[in-house]
């Protein structure tokens, strides 16, 4: 996810699997950056990750490198909570 690989519309569009990389409900491209930091559909899941990171002494927002290096468990929980069917 951090590297831009996965079920995001931008990734699938890059390989010609789908026609558009745009979020149908808000516009803009469905990138990993947008999903991790900005997507309103994932606000609840992001808040859980954010609280977990802050409780462990981390800061939010944090870089993708920090997510992997220092907060992998919280980030993995966040990623696993995504329902990509609801993000289309």
N, C-alpha and C positions, 0 to 999 in steps of 0.2 A: 504494500500500500504506500509506504513512504517513498519508494522509488518510482511510483507512477504506474506500477503494474497492478492489474486486478480487474474487477468487474465494473470499473467506472466507464461512463459514456465516452470520456476523452480517450481512454485506452482502447476501447472497442472500435471507436471511430478511426483511430490512427491505423488500424489494420483492416479497415473496410468492412467490418462485421456489421456495423450499424450506420445509418445515414447521417445522424446528427449527434453531436456531443453536448447539446444544450439541454439544461433542465427544462422540462415542459412547463413547470408551474412558476418559475421565477426568472427564467432567462439566464443567460450566462452559461459558461461551460461547466460540466460536471467533472471537475478535477479532484485529485486527492487533496490538494490544499484546501479547496472549498469544502469538501466533506469533513475534513479534520477540524477546520477552524471556523467555518461560517454557515454551514447548512442548517437552516431552521428546523428541519425535520429531525435532525440529530441533536437538538439542543439538550434534551434530557440526558442522553447518553454522554454527551460532551461534558455536561455539568458534573456527572459522576466521575469521569476521568479527571477533570480539572480539580475537583475536591481531593481526590486520591493523591494527585501530584502535589498539591499544596500541603496536604497533611504530612507528606514525606519530606517537606522542606524545599520542594521545587517551586518554580515560578510559572505562571501562566500569563500570556501565551509562551510557549516554549518552541524551540526549533525541532524539526523532524529528527535531527541527529540526537538531540536530548531525549526525545520520545523513545528512541531505540536504545540508547546507551544507558539511560538512567530510569526510565519509566516504562519499561517493556511490558510488565504485567498489566498496568493500567491501560496502556495503549492496546494491547492484545484484547482485553476485555471490551474496550470501545469498538474495535474492528469486528469482533465476533458478535456484537450487538446490532450491527447494521443489517437491515433487511433491504437488500438491493431491489426487491420487487416494489417496495414502497418509494424508492428513489427514482423511479422512471417517469 
